[in-house]
Amino acid sequence: MPHTLSSMLLKTTTLFLLIFQFCVGTFVAQTPKEEFDKKNKEFFQLVWNDTKQAKTTLKWLEEFAKEKNKPEFYSKYFNAKATLFFANSNYTDAVTNYLKAYDYAKKSKDKWQQGIVLNNLGGCLYQSQEYKKAKEYFDIAYQLFVEIDDKDWQTNVLYNLAIINFDLENYTEAEKQFLLLEKTYLQDNNPSYAGYCNRVIGTIYIYTNRLDEAIKQLELSLKRSIPEDDLDSYSLSLQKMGHALLETGKNQEALSYLHKSLVITKANQFNKWTLINYELMAQTFWKSKIPDSAYFYYEKSLAYKDTVFNETKQAEFATLETQFKTKLKEEKIIQQKTTIDHKNQIIYGLVFFIIIIIVLLLLFIITRLKLLKSRRKLQKSLDEKESLLREIHHRVKNNLQVVSSLLNMHVRKVTDPDSKKILEEGSDRLIAMSLIHNNLYPHANLKNISLDEYLFKLSHQLFDNYKLNYATVKLNTELEKIEVDIDKLIPIGLIVNELISNAMKHAFHEASEAEISITLKYANTNEIELEVADNGQGIASNWHEKETDSIGMKLITIFSEKLKSKLSIENTNGTKIKLIIPTL
């Protein structure tokens, strides 16, 4: 799928909701609670910008909660602590503390606080790509806000649920949720958010092949978007409109939208979206039958893939490095406290046990990271080899065409008929081999190549070569869709080349009402039937008994044996040559 929603958008929304939670909290008459809520609000204003000061405030919240020893204070303290881990990309410890916060919220019977914590927990799990677990917690949070009739938080959690369902490809649920969100945002006079919903709905319609509806949604998205406020979102709406128009066959209109999107993504270094724009433009030019432009943008997309890959890896490395440093700092603090506060043998034994567990956990993590790195390296190597293989076939095709052109130049200079005939036959065989490699260039998998497509191209190429002398020869093709591997494709192609070439040269004394037919089908589940027939003068019945100088017939026999096929020739109203080729 060419589009993936940015996980950063959900993270930004989650962080906004966390701050919003503590900005709109209700105040009670009790002075200690007012003081606690004030510090709590202060913490959430610091946690994303000033980690050091946030830790100081968190320490105050911890001491207050211990002093009062009430579930409501412990819940907010552990929620704040979890958010500090979250802000430092330490998702494992964040999840642990969010679960503690939720347990205390249940003890205090505060459904609003339970919903807040579960929403934050879902956001944390989303960032660690545990989408199904995140969805479970978002679902529970949403039901809690429905029970207490909090419309604002229902909307916020529904937004997170819609994105999760989109990422999990639960398009039916995601569509309903984004349509409801669109209606809500319009009622709240927030058209830009509604425009975002329109874009995602349009994307869903593209993926589910409802293209007319997709175009309508994307038109709304562009209408409601404010480019100067969010160029990223606006460029994506343009891109999706181009994608939808491409799928409907409106190639020129698609190019217009894709070009506008490309200008924005390149200027703002949105490399991921620039890559997708290049890929879509390559597809559009290809469908418009402009192969040079299609190849140009395909090359551009290949270049950008490296950029996007490197950016992704750098971000992953930075996250892992932050988690590792955070873990080391916390372990050091724990060890220092243990040394100061506990000096008896039992506590030392407990500390030793904890350290062993941590070391094992680190070893497990390091092992997992090494495995992931090895897998990525192997995948990269495989991708490079596949690209190299395709390039080799492309260059072999070009080289064969150059050799064929050189032979044709010599043909024009040769006066001896026999020599000229030999050179022409050699050129034809080179063209057949060139077509084989041309057909292989777009394929990474050499075990499933379209035989019918190749035979169609080969036969028409040969007719083009002979059209000056046999302009009235009719070509009939009945080709069933069949895929073969490279070991079968090459000899079959060369056999058909010889059969058609021989028919064009020798079968017809007159061009009128001359026909050549090619039939390809499955004889049964284990055999392919290939038949080449003409209505010419026929072939000698004892062709296989006598010695002949015909290289073509020798090649046909040799390649037929290589394929382990059954070769039969009939001389009824012309020549009919049939091959029964085993598929295994």
N, C-alpha and C positions, 0 to 999 in steps of 0.2 A: 504494500500500500504506500503511495507516495507521500502521505501526510501522517504525522504523529503529533498529538497535542503536547505542548511544552509543559513539563512537570513543574517548571518554575512558576507558571501562572497559578497553579494550585497552592504552591508554597507561599507565594506572595499573599494570596487571598487568606490562607490560614493564619499567617502572621498578622494581617490586618484584623482578622476576627479576634485573635487573642488580645490585641491592644484594645479593641472595641469592647471586649468583655469587661475590662476593668475601668473603662471610662464611663460606662453607663450603669454601673452597679448601684443598687439602692442603699441609702445610708440609714442606719438605725441610731437610736438615741444613745446607745452605749458608747462611751468615749474610747475604750480599748479597741472595739471593733472598727471604729472610724480610723483610728491610728493604724491598725493593721491593714485596712483596705487602702489607705493612703500610701503606705509603704509598698503594698502589692502593686498598685498602679505605677509607682515610681520604678519598680523593678522591670515591668514590661516596657517602660519607655527607655530603659537602659540596655536591656539584654541584647538587642541587635546592634548596638553601637559602641557600648562601653562595657566590655566583659568584666573588667576588674572591679568597677564600681557596682555592677550588677551582683557580683559575688558577695560584696560587702552587705548589700541590701538583703540578699538571700540569707546570709548568716543571721541577720536581725529577725527575719521571718521565722527561721528555724527555732531560735531561742524563745520567741514569743509563743509559737505553737506548743513548745515543750512546757512552757510556764503555764499556759491556760489549759493544755491537755484536753482540747475539745476537737471532735472529728472535723468540724467546719474549717478550723484553722489548719489542721494537718492536711486536709484536702487541697487547700489553696497553696500551702507551702510546697507539697510534692508536685503539684501542677507547675509551679514556678521553677522548681528544680529540674523537672523534666524538660521544660522549655529551654533552660540553659544548655542542657545536653543537646537538644534539638538544634539550637542555634550554632553549636559547634560540630554539627553533623555526626554526633555520637548517638545514633538511632537506637542502639541496643539498650543503653542505660536510660535513654529518654522513654522508651516503651515501659521499662521496669517501673519507673517513677510515676508515669501516667496511670499505670494499673493500681499503684498504691493510692494515688489521688482519687481514683474512681471508687476504691473500696471504702475510703473515709467519707466520700460524698454519699455513698449508699447508707452508711451508718448514721449520717446526719439527716437522711431522708430529704435531701435537697435535690430535686429533679433537675432544676436549672443548672446547678453545678455539675451534676452527672452528665448532662448533655454537652456542657462546655468541654469537660475533660475527654469525653469519648470522641468529640469532633477533633480535638487536638491529637488524640491518639491515632485516629484515622489518618490525619495529615502526615504524621510521623511515619506510619506504615507505608503510606503512599510513596514517600520519598525513598524508602528502602525497597520499593518495588514489590511489596507484598500486597498486591491489589485486592485479592479476595478477602483477606483479613481486614484490610482498610474498609472495604465495602460493608462488612458485618458491623463494624463499630459505627460507621456513618448511619446505617439503617436504624440502629438502636437509638442513636442521638436524635435522629429525625422524629421517631415516635415519641420520645420524651418531650420535645418541643411542641409536638402536636397536642399532647396531653395537657400541657400548661398554656397552650394557645399563644405561643410566642412567634408571631409572624416573621419578624426579622430573622431570627435564628433558623426558622424553618427554611427560609429562602437560602440562607448561607450554606446550610448542610445539604439542601437539595442540589445546590450548585456543585458541591464536592461529589455527591452521588452520581450526578449526571456525567461528570468527567470520568469517574471510575468506570461506569458502565460503557462509556465510549471506548476507553482503553481496553476493556475486556471484550469489546465487540458485541456487547449486549445492545444492539442498535435499537431494538423496539423499545426497551426501557429508557434508553438515553434520549430517544426522540420525544417521548411523552414528557420527560422531565425538562428538557430544554424548551419545549413548547410552553410548558407551565411557567418556567422561569422568564421566558420572553414576555408573557402576559403580565407577570408580576413587575418586571422592570419597567414596562411601559406605564403601568398604573402608578409606579413610583417616580415617573418622569425621568427615567434614566435610559435614553435611547441608545447610548453607546454600548451599554451592557446588553441591551436587547439585540443590537447589531451583532455582537459576539455570538449570541445564541443562534441568530439566523445563519451565521457562517458555519457553525458546527452542525446545525440541522441540514444545511445544504451539503455539507461533506457526507453526512449519513446517507442522504438521498443519492449522492454519486455512487457510494459503495453498494447501495441496494438497487442501483440501476433505475432510479426514478428521476431522470435527468431534467424533464420539464419543471418538476417541482423544485429540483435543486437550483435551477437557474433563477426561479422566482425568489427563493430564500436568499441567494447570494446577491441579488439586486437589492433586496431590503438591507442586507448587511452593509453593502457599499453606501447606500443612501444614509444609513444611520451612523456610519463610522465617522470619526473626526480625525483625519490624517495627521494633523499637527499634534494631536494629543497622544496618538499611539500608532506610529508608522508600522510597527511590527504587525499589529492586528490588521491594519489596512492593506498591507502588502499581501498578507495571507488571503484576505477576501478576494483580491484581484487574482491571485494564483488559483484559488478554487474555482472562480468564475471561468478562467481560462481552461481549467481541467474539465469542467462540465461541458463547455462549448466544444472542446476537442472530442469528447465522448459522443456528442450529437452530430459530429461531422462538420461543424462550422469552423473550419480550420483558420480562416483569415481573422475572424472575430477572436478566436482563441489566442492567436498570436499577438493581437493588440493588447489584450489583458495581461498575458504572460510577460510581454515586453515592459509594460508599466510596472508590474510587480518586480521584475528583474532590476530595473533602474533603482528602485527603492532598496531592495535587499543588498545590492552591490554597494550602493553609496553608504549604507549603514552597517556593512559587514555582517549581515544576517546570513552567514555562510551556509547554514543548513537549508534555509529556504532558497538561497541562490542555487544550490545543487539541484533541488527539486524543480526549480524553474528551467534550468538547463535540460534536465531529463524530459520534461514535458514539451519543451520547444523542439527537442530532437524528435520526439514522437510525432509532433504536429507536422514538421517538415517532411518526415518520412511518409505520413499518411497523405500529404499534399504532393507526393512524388517529386520532391526536391531533395535527392539523396545527398548532394554536396553540402547543403545547409544542415541537413540532419546529422551528417557525419561531423560537421564542425561543432555543433552543440553537444554531440555525444562526447567528443574529445574534451570539451570544456567541462562536462559533468565528471569525466574521469579525473581531471585535474583537481576539481573541488572535493572529490571524495577523500583524497588524502588530507586536505585541509580540515574537513569536518571530522575525519577519524582522529587526527591529532588533537583537535580541540576537545573531543570527547574524552580521550585518554588523559589529557592534562587535567581536566576537571575531575575525573575519577581519582587520579593520583593525588590531587590536592585534597580531596575529601578523605582519602585513606590516610594521608600524612597528618591531617588535622585530628582525625580520630586516634591515630597512634600517639601523637604528642599529648593529647588530652588524657588518654589512658595512662601514659607514663607519669604525668603530673599527679594524677589522682592516686596512683599506686604509691608514689613517693610520699604524699601527704599521709596516706593510711599507715605506711611504715613508720613515719616519724611519730605519729600519734600513738602507735602501738608501743614504740620504744619508751615514750615518756610516761604513758598512763598504765602500762602493764609490764611488770617485771618478774612475775612468778612463772614457774616452769609450764604450768597448764596453758597459760595464755600464749607463751612462746610456741608451744606445740600447735595451738590453733592457728597462729599466724603462719607457721610453716606450712600447715595444711592448705591454707588459703593461697599462699604463694605457689604451691604445687599446682593447684587448680588453675590459677591465672596463667602459669607457664604452659600448662597443657592447652589452655584455651588459645594462647598466643601461637603455640606450635600448630594447632589446628587451623587457625586463621592464616598463618604463613603458608602452610601446606596448600590450603584452598587457593590462596592467591597465586602460588606457583603453578598449580594446576590450571587456573584460569588463564594465566599468562601463557602457558604452554599451548593451551587450546587456541588462544588468539593467534599465537605465532604460527601454529599449524594451519589455521584457517587463512591467514594472510598469505602463507606460502602456497596454499592450494589455489587461492584466487590469482596470485601472480602467475602460477603455472598455467592456469586456464587461459588467462589473457595472453600469455606468451604463445600457447598452442594456437589460439585463434589468429594471432599475428603471423605465425609461421605459415599457416594455410593461406592467409591473405597474400603474403609475399611470394609463396610458391605459385599461386594463381597468377600474380603479376609477372613473375619470371617466365612462366609458360606462355603467357600472352606475348611477351617480348620475343621469345624464341619463335613462336608462330608467325609473328609479324616479319621477323628476319627471313624465315622460310618463304613467306609470300613474296618478299622482295626478290629473292633468288628465283622463284617460280616465274616472275615476270621477265627475267633476263634469260632463262633457259629456253633454248629452241628445240632441243631433242624431246619428242613427245613422251618417250618412256621415262626419261629423267624427270620431266615436268610432272608426270603422273605420280611418281614416287614421292616427290616433294609435296605435292598437294595432299596425298594421303597422309603423309607425316604431319602436315599442318592440321588436318582434321582431327587426328588422334590427340595432338597437343591441345586443341580446343576442348575436346571431351574431357581430358584430364584437368584442364583449367577450370571447367565447370564443376568438377568434383570438389576441388579445393575452394571454389567460390561458395559452393553450398555448405562446406564445412566451416567457413569463417564465422558465421553467427552462432555456431553450435559449440557449447562447452562439452556436451555429452556426445561422444562419438559412437554410442551404441544405439541411438534413436535418431536416425537421419531420414528425412522424408524422401523416399524413393520416387513417389509419383511426381513430386515437385521437380526433382532433378531430371527425370525423363522428359517432362514437359519442356523444360528449358533447353535440354540437349537437342530434342527433335526440332524445335523451332530455330535454334541456332544453326543446325545443319541445313535447314531449308533456306535460311538467309544466305548461307554460303553458296547454294546452288541455284538461286532464284533466276539468275540471268539465263541459264540454259533450260530450266524446267519450271517456267513460271506457271504452268497450268497443272502441276501435280498437286493433288489435294491430300492434306494430312488429317487423319481421323485419330483421335486419342480417347480411349476409355480407361482412365487410370483410377483405380481404387486407392484410397489413402492407406499406405503401407509404410512402415518404418523399418529400416535395416541398419546394421552396423557398417563401419567403414570397410571391413574385409569383404562384404558382399557388394557394397555400392560400387567400388572401383571396377571389378570385373564385369558387373552387369552393365555399367555405363559404357565400357569399352566394347562389349558385345553389341549393344544397341547402336553404337556409333558405326561399327563395321557393317551391320545389317542395313541401316538406312543409307549409308554411303554407297554400298554395293547396289542397292535398289535404285538410287538416283543415277548411278553411272551406267548400269547394265540392264535394268529390268525393262525399260521402256524404249521402243523405237520411235514412238510418237508421243508427244506431250498431252494430247487430248484425252480426257476422261481417265487420266492416270491417277491412281490412289495408293497411298501407303497408310496402313492402319497399325496402331500400337495399342495393345490391350494388356492391362495389369490387374490381377485380382488374386484372391486367395483360392487355391484349388481345394484346400481343406485347412484344418487348424494347424497343420505342420508343414504345409507346402505353399509356395507362391507360383502362380502361373503367369508367364510372360510370353506374349505372342506378338511377332512382327510379321505383317503380311503385305503383299502388293498384288496388283492385278496385271503384272507385266508378263514377260515371255517365259518365266520360270527358270529353274536352275537344273543343271544336268543331274539325272537320277543317280549316276555313279560317281558323284562328286567326292564321296568319302573313300572310294576304292582306288582311284588313280592318284598318282603323284601330281601335284598341282603347284604352280608358282604363286598362287594367290596367298599373299600374306594375310589378307583379311580372313579367309576361311580357316587358315591355320590358327589365327588368334581366337576365332570363335570357338574352335574345338578345344584349344588349350584352356581358355577361361571357363568354358562349360565344365571341363573336368575339374578345374580348381573349385568350382562351386558345388561339385558332386551332384550335378543336375542331370536330368534326362533331356536329351536334345532330339527333337524330331523335325523332319522337313517334309512338307507336302507340296506337290506340284499340281494343284487343281485350280484352274483359272488364275494362274500366277504362282507365286511362292508364298508359303506359310511356314514360318519357323517358330517352333514352340519350345520353351524351356520350362521344366518343372523343377523348381529350386527349393530344397529343404530349408526351413527357417531356423533349425537348430544346428 
